Amino acid sequence: MEKYRIGTDVGGTNVKIALVDNKGALVYSNTVPTRAEMGYEYTINNIKQAIHDLMKETNTSKENIEGIGFGFPGQIDFTNGVVRALPNIPGWVNVPLSKIMEDEFKIPTRVDNDVRVAALGELNFGAGVGCQNLVCITVGTGIGSGLIINGKLVRGASNAAGEIGHIKMQMFDGPICGCGDQGCFEAFASGPSIVAMAYDYIKGGKSTKFRELASGGEITPYIVAEAAKAGDCVALKIFEIIGEYIGIGLSSVINLLNPEKIVIGGGVADAGDILFDPIRKTIEKRAMKIQAEACQIVKAKLGNTAGVIGASLLIKS
């Protein structure tokens, strides 16, 4: 009798839920609204109902499900299955989610950070297949990472390992980070940094295509990337600078961890070679030669399924 796992990827707007087989294929998937403003109990009840619906729609009994896994964008106590805090989803403070779900379904449940979960997905079924030493980063609103060392996911002493976005890039007078400190990696090189740089160029009177593409609306990293792909000089310069910053940050990671691959995902990574080329060139210049030569920089393969696929693997991690 084939066994399945349920993966759940919780975001600020939606929750993705999937039934995943042992080959990492999605047998069934669904999305429900997070509705964070209604409180965490509301979201949990929505998730419970969605899992009941999944089991009914696929005619899957709990005996056929090895485990349920959750990925959350925030601080997680993996050992005890507790959601400690979610910066962008208010109300989730010390929520004992594993116990809540196990009481409901009588199925083992694990909870972890969303980027660590994505790293598990890429390691087993994506761009990291075959690697023993892998760093998976996401570049979006911030920069997060999941670390695989000698084939094992690293969580650290307090389940908080992988905060690459808060490596210090500048000692004094750096940009303010969301964490409250100055000069953090993600304050220089995340999606908001791209947008801030774009507006600075506009204020400076530069003629740019991304203003046209925005059509009077807000400028986003996607719009700047599209302008760069269309050959806009200002947009290309922005991605060159952002790529250099990411390359500098990752050079420290490469020197420290000596990974075989760094897999880059998140919305900003969709820019493609206009981002990856300056990242690779900077690493070639700034990282130590032996470590740099051993490391490939590649784009994530699983896209928006990495969260549910990786979460489904938590029961085995």
NORMOWO-V429846 format. One line per field, one symbol per residue. ss: DSSP state (h for helix, s for strand, l for the rest). A space follows every 10 residues. Layout:
ss=???
This chain:
ss=lllsssssss lllsssssss lllllsssss sssllhhhlh hhhhhhhhhh hhhhhhhlll lhhhssssss ssllssslll lsssslllll llssslhhhh hhhhhlllss ssshhhhhhh hhhhhlllll lllssssssl llsssssssl lsslllllll lllhhhlsll lllllsllll lslshhhhhl hhhhhhhhhh hhhlllllhh hhhhllllll hhhhhhhhhl llhhhhhhhh hhhhhhhhhh hhhhhhhlll ssssslhhhh hlhhhhhhhh hhhhhhllhh hhhllssssl llhhhhhhhh hhlhhhl
